[in-house]
Amino acid sequence: MAEIQKFQAGTVGLGMETLNFLRDWLKHHIQESDKAYSAHLNSHGVT
């Protein structure tokens, strides 16, 4: 059985290294990448 099939079947999960990577990436994305849009959006009336 392929790994994707095992994951979809719930018989295998994500490792801590992968989960830590995803957590760090999401945190960085929200705090830095998304935050960079705030001035532009605010200047166009988005609050």
MMTF fields as JSON, N, C-alpha, C and O atoms, coordinates in Angstrom:
{
  "mmtfVersion": "1.0.0",
  "mmtfProducer": "UNKNOWN",
  "numBonds": 187,
  "numAtoms": 188,
  "numGroups": 47,
  "numChains": 1,
  "numModels": 1,
  "chainsPerModel": [1],
  "groupsPerChain": [47],
  "chainIdList": ["A"],
  "bondAtomList": [4, 2, 8, 6, 12, 10, 16, 14, 20, 18, 24, 22, 28, 26, 32, 30, 36, 34, 40, 38, 44, 42, 48, 46, 52, 50, 56, 54, 60, 58, 64, 62, 68, 66, 72, 70, 76, 74, 80, 78, 84, 82, 88, 86, 92, 90, 96, 94, 100, 98, 104, 102, 108, 106, 112, 110, 116, 114, 120, 118, 124, 122, 128, 126, 132, 130, 136, 134, 140, 138, 144, 142, 148, 146, 152, 150, 156, 154, 160, 158, 164, 162, 168, 166, 172, 170, 176, 174, 180, 178, 184, 182],
  "bondOrderList": [1, 1, 1, 1, 1, 1, 1, 1, 1, 1, 1, 1, 1, 1, 1, 1, 1, 1, 1, 1, 1, 1, 1, 1, 1, 1, 1, 1, 1, 1, 1, 1, 1, 1, 1, 1, 1, 1, 1, 1, 1, 1, 1, 1, 1, 1],
  "groupList": [{"groupName": "MET", "atomNameList": ["N", "CA", "C", "O"], "elementList": ["N", "C", "C", "O"], "formalChargeList": [0, 0, 0, 0], "bondAtomList": [1, 0, 2, 1, 3, 2], "bondOrderList": [1, 1, 2], "singleLetterCode": "M", "chemCompType": "L-PEPTIDE LINKING"}, {"groupName": "ALA", "atomNameList": ["N", "CA", "C", "O"], "elementList": ["N", "C", "C", "O"], "formalChargeList": [0, 0, 0, 0], "bondAtomList": [1, 0, 2, 1, 3, 2], "bondOrderList": [1, 1, 2], "singleLetterCode": "A", "chemCompType": "L-PEPTIDE LINKING"}, {"groupName": "GLU", "atomNameList": ["N", "CA", "C", "O"], "elementList": ["N", "C", "C", "O"], "formalChargeList": [0, 0, 0, 0], "bondAtomList": [1, 0, 2, 1, 3, 2], "bondOrderList": [1, 1, 2], "singleLetterCode": "E", "chemCompType": "L-PEPTIDE LINKING"}, {"groupName": "ILE", "atomNameList": ["N", "CA", "C", "O"], "elementList": ["N", "C", "C", "O"], "formalChargeList": [0, 0, 0, 0], "bondAtomList": [1, 0, 2, 1, 3, 2], "bondOrderList": [1, 1, 2], "singleLetterCode": "I", "chemCompType": "L-PEPTIDE LINKING"}, {"groupName": "GLN", "atomNameList": ["N", "CA", "C", "O"], "elementList": ["N", "C", "C", "O"], "formalChargeList": [0, 0, 0, 0], "bondAtomList": [1, 0, 2, 1, 3, 2], "bondOrderList": [1, 1, 2], "singleLetterCode": "Q", "chemCompType": "L-PEPTIDE LINKING"}, {"groupName": "LYS", "atomNameList": ["N", "CA", "C", "O"], "elementList": ["N", "C", "C", "O"], "formalChargeList": [0, 0, 0, 0], "bondAtomList": [1, 0, 2, 1, 3, 2], "bondOrderList": [1, 1, 2], "singleLetterCode": "K", "chemCompType": "L-PEPTIDE LINKING"}, {"groupName": "PHE", "atomNameList": ["N", "CA", "C", "O"], "elementList": ["N", "C", "C", "O"], "formalChargeList": [0, 0, 0, 0], "bondAtomList": [1, 0, 2, 1, 3, 2], "bondOrderList": [1, 1, 2], "singleLetterCode": "F", "chemCompType": "L-PEPTIDE LINKING"}, {"groupName": "GLY", "atomNameList": ["N", "CA", "C", "O"], "elementList": ["N", "C", "C", "O"], "formalChargeList": [0, 0, 0, 0], "bondAtomList": [1, 0, 2, 1, 3, 2], "bondOrderList": [1, 1, 2], "singleLetterCode": "G", "chemCompType": "PEPTIDE LINKING"}, {"groupName": "THR", "atomNameList": ["N", "CA", "C", "O"], "elementList": ["N", "C", "C", "O"], "formalChargeList": [0, 0, 0, 0], "bondAtomList": [1, 0, 2, 1, 3, 2], "bondOrderList": [1, 1, 2], "singleLetterCode": "T", "chemCompType": "L-PEPTIDE LINKING"}, {"groupName": "VAL", "atomNameList": ["N", "CA", "C", "O"], "elementList": ["N", "C", "C", "O"], "formalChargeList": [0, 0, 0, 0], "bondAtomList": [1, 0, 2, 1, 3, 2], "bondOrderList": [1, 1, 2], "singleLetterCode": "V", "chemCompType": "L-PEPTIDE LINKING"}, {"groupName": "LEU", "atomNameList": ["N", "CA", "C", "O"], "elementList": ["N", "C", "C", "O"], "formalChargeList": [0, 0, 0, 0], "bondAtomList": [1, 0, 2, 1, 3, 2], "bondOrderList": [1, 1, 2], "singleLetterCode": "L", "chemCompType": "L-PEPTIDE LINKING"}, {"groupName": "ASN", "atomNameList": ["N", "CA", "C", "O"], "elementList": ["N", "C", "C", "O"], "formalChargeList": [0, 0, 0, 0], "bondAtomList": [1, 0, 2, 1, 3, 2], "bondOrderList": [1, 1, 2], "singleLetterCode": "N", "chemCompType": "L-PEPTIDE LINKING"}, {"groupName": "ARG", "atomNameList": ["N", "CA", "C", "O"], "elementList": ["N", "C", "C", "O"], "formalChargeList": [0, 0, 0, 0], "bondAtomList": [1, 0, 2, 1, 3, 2], "bondOrderList": [1, 1, 2], "singleLetterCode": "R", "chemCompType": "L-PEPTIDE LINKING"}, {"groupName": "ASP", "atomNameList": ["N", "CA", "C", "O"], "elementList": ["N", "C", "C", "O"], "formalChargeList": [0, 0, 0, 0], "bondAtomList": [1, 0, 2, 1, 3, 2], "bondOrderList": [1, 1, 2], "singleLetterCode": "D", "chemCompType": "L-PEPTIDE LINKING"}, {"groupName": "TRP", "atomNameList": ["N", "CA", "C", "O"], "elementList": ["N", "C", "C", "O"], "formalChargeList": [0, 0, 0, 0], "bondAtomList": [1, 0, 2, 1, 3, 2], "bondOrderList": [1, 1, 2], "singleLetterCode": "W", "chemCompType": "L-PEPTIDE LINKING"}, {"groupName": "HIS", "atomNameList": ["N", "CA", "C", "O"], "elementList": ["N", "C", "C", "O"], "formalChargeList": [0, 0, 0, 0], "bondAtomList": [1, 0, 2, 1, 3, 2], "bondOrderList": [1, 1, 2], "singleLetterCode": "H", "chemCompType": "L-PEPTIDE LINKING"}, {"groupName": "SER", "atomNameList": ["N", "CA", "C", "O"], "elementList": ["N", "C", "C", "O"], "formalChargeList": [0, 0, 0, 0], "bondAtomList": [1, 0, 2, 1, 3, 2], "bondOrderList": [1, 1, 2], "singleLetterCode": "S", "chemCompType": "L-PEPTIDE LINKING"}, {"groupName": "TYR", "atomNameList": ["N", "CA", "C", "O"], "elementList": ["N", "C", "C", "O"], "formalChargeList": [0, 0, 0, 0], "bondAtomList": [1, 0, 2, 1, 3, 2], "bondOrderList": [1, 1, 2], "singleLetterCode": "Y", "chemCompType": "L-PEPTIDE LINKING"}],
  "groupTypeList": [0, 1, 2, 3, 4, 5, 6, 4, 1, 7, 8, 9, 7, 10, 7, 0, 2, 8, 10, 11, 6, 10, 12, 13, 14, 10, 5, 15, 15, 3, 4, 2, 16, 13, 5, 1, 17, 16, 1, 15, 10, 11, 16, 15, 7, 9, 8],
  "groupIdList": [1, 2, 3, 4, 5, 6, 7, 8, 9, 10, 11, 12, 13, 14, 15, 16, 17, 18, 19, 20, 21, 22, 23, 24, 25, 26, 27, 28, 29, 30, 31, 32, 33, 34, 35, 36, 37, 38, 39, 40, 41, 42, 43, 44, 45, 46, 47],
  "secStructList": [7, 7, 2, 2, 2, 2, 2, 2, 2, 6, 1, 1, 7, 7, 7, 2, 2, 2, 2, 2, 2, 2, 2, 2, 2, 2, 2, 2, 0, 0, 0, 0, 0, 0, 4, 4, 4, 2, 2, 2, 2, 2, 2, 6, 6, 7, 7],
  "xCoordList": [0.852, 0.0, 0.898, 1.861, 0.585, 1.37, 1.171, 0.142, 2.142, 2.082, 0.863, 0.24, 0.512, -0.668, -1.924, -2.819, -2.0, -3.155, -3.184, -4.251, -2.024, -1.948, -2.401, -3.141, -1.953, -2.343, -3.852, -4.514, -4.386, -5.826, -6.645, -7.76, -6.111, -6.805, -6.662, -7.325, -5.791, -5.598, -4.672, -4.66, -3.889, -2.984, -1.575, -0.73, -1.316, -0.014, -0.257, -1.171, 0.546, 0.382, 1.59, 2.5, 1.579, 2.712, 3.711, 3.325, 4.994, 6.025, 6.157, 5.699, 6.778, 6.96, 7.754, 7.479, 8.713, 9.501, 8.607, 8.732, 7.721, 6.796, 5.817, 5.558, 5.271, 4.331, 4.998, 4.394, 6.228, 6.961, 7.224, 7.097, 7.589, 7.809, 6.535, 6.572, 5.407, 4.141, 3.735, 3.253, 3.924, 3.61, 4.45, 3.927, 5.749, 6.649, 6.351, 6.387, 6.057, 5.745, 4.466, 4.418, 3.442, 2.174, 2.345, 1.822, 3.066, 3.323, 4.046, 3.658, 5.076, 5.833, 4.921, 4.945, 4.134, 3.268, 2.28, 2.096, 1.653, 0.662, 1.332, 0.884, 2.387, 3.012, 3.819, 4.024, 4.275, 5.115, 4.487, 4.252, 4.216, 3.713, 2.336, 2.131, 1.399, 0.053, 0.038, -0.704, 0.847, 0.89, 1.347, 0.97, 2.147, 2.637, 1.494, 1.631, 0.388, -0.763, -1.633, -2.458, -1.47, -2.399, -2.44, -3.529, -1.307, -1.298, -2.039, -2.823, -1.807, -2.485, -3.994, -4.772, -4.395, -5.82, -6.475, -7.574, -5.804, -6.349, -6.506, -7.484, -5.564, -5.648, -6.787, -7.168, -7.321, -8.456, -9.753, -10.711, -9.777, -11.009, -11.298, -12.352, -10.398, -10.607, -10.095, -8.957, -10.949, -10.533, -10.541, -10.22],
  "yCoordList": [-1.176, 0.0, 1.24, 1.312, 2.207, 3.436, 4.27, 4.156, 5.097, 5.918, 6.822, 6.994, 7.401, 8.273, 7.491, 8.012, 6.256, 5.413, 5.072, 5.033, 4.828, 4.556, 5.78, 5.656, 6.954, 8.186, 8.397, 8.697, 8.239, 8.427, 7.41, 7.709, 6.235, 5.196, 5.398, 4.725, 6.331, 6.597, 5.628, 5.55, 4.883, 3.91, 4.451, 3.78, 5.639, 6.271, 7.766, 8.318, 8.421, 9.851, 10.632, 10.092, 11.898, 12.754, 12.715, 12.654, 12.751, 12.756, 14.125, 15.127, 14.162, 15.417, 16.43, 17.628, 15.984, 16.909, 17.619, 18.825, 16.874, 17.457, 18.4, 19.493, 17.992, 18.838, 20.127, 21.197, 20.036, 21.235, 22.162, 23.379, 21.594, 22.402, 23.145, 24.347, 22.435, 23.055, 24.145, 25.202, 23.896, 24.899, 26.151, 27.265, 25.967, 27.108, 27.867, 29.097, 27.136, 27.79, 28.615, 29.757, 28.055, 28.764, 30.001, 31.071, 29.851, 30.984, 32.096, 33.26, 31.756, 32.74, 33.381, 34.597, 32.581, 33.074, 34.103, 35.16, 33.811, 34.718, 35.972, 37.088, 35.793, 36.924, 37.816, 38.989, 37.307, 38.117, 38.329, 39.471, 37.278, 37.414, 38.074, 39.055, 37.543, 38.105, 39.512, 40.375, 39.745, 41.05, 42.134, 43.296, 41.77, 42.744, 43.327, 44.42, 42.629, 43.115, 44.09, 44.784, 44.159, 44.932, 46.413, 46.983, 47.05, 48.476, 48.707, 49.65, 47.874, 48.012, 47.844, 48.644, 46.81, 46.571, 47.691, 48.135, 48.144, 49.235, 50.504, 51.232, 50.776, 51.976, 51.916, 52.93, 50.721, 50.548, 50.271, 49.747, 50.627, 50.555, 49.238, 49.086, 48.29, 47.009, 47.146, 47.556, 46.8, 46.905, 45.563, 45.457],
  "zCoordList": [0.0, 0.0, 0.0, 0.764, -0.851, -0.933, 0.331, 0.996, 0.657, 1.869, 1.887, 2.934, 0.752, 0.709, 1.049, 1.714, 0.602, 0.915, 2.402, 3.014, 2.974, 4.407, 5.205, 6.181, 4.783, 5.467, 5.362, 6.356, 4.165, 3.955, 4.741, 5.169, 4.931, 5.691, 7.196, 7.985, 7.588, 9.006, 9.698, 10.926, 8.921, 9.528, 9.721, 10.313, 9.235, 9.429, 9.599, 8.986, 10.419, 10.673, 10.206, 9.578, 10.522, 10.194, 11.339, 12.506, 11.004, 12.022, 12.67, 12.121, 13.827, 14.556, 13.741, 13.818, 12.979, 12.161, 11.145, 10.933, 10.53, 9.553, 10.235, 9.731, 11.372, 12.094, 12.574, 12.504, 13.056, 13.483, 12.307, 12.434, 11.166, 9.969, 9.586, 9.324, 9.554, 9.179, 10.171, 9.765, 11.463, 12.487, 12.293, 12.315, 12.103, 11.923, 10.643, 10.624, 9.57, 8.299, 8.429, 7.971, 9.042, 9.187, 10.069, 9.756, 11.15, 12.053, 11.297, 11.393, 10.557, 9.772, 8.727, 8.543, 8.06, 6.997, 7.543, 6.94, 8.657, 9.232, 9.787, 9.521, 10.547, 11.227, 10.298, 10.61, 9.185, 8.309, 6.936, 6.54, 6.221, 4.856, 4.834, 4.12, 5.606, 5.618, 6.207, 5.736, 7.226, 7.881, 6.907, 7.056, 5.925, 4.952, 4.125, 3.575, 4.028, 3.267, 4.051, 3.457, 5.355, 6.184, 5.819, 5.747, 5.587, 5.236, 3.928, 3.821, 2.948, 1.66, 1.814, 1.294, 2.521, 2.706, 3.505, 3.172, 4.555, 5.357, 4.539, 4.708, 3.661, 2.82, 1.809, 1.223, 1.615, 0.708, 1.466, 0.898, 2.754, 3.525, 4.208, 4.825, 4.116, 4.785, 6.217, 6.448, 7.165, 8.574, 9.238, 10.421]
}
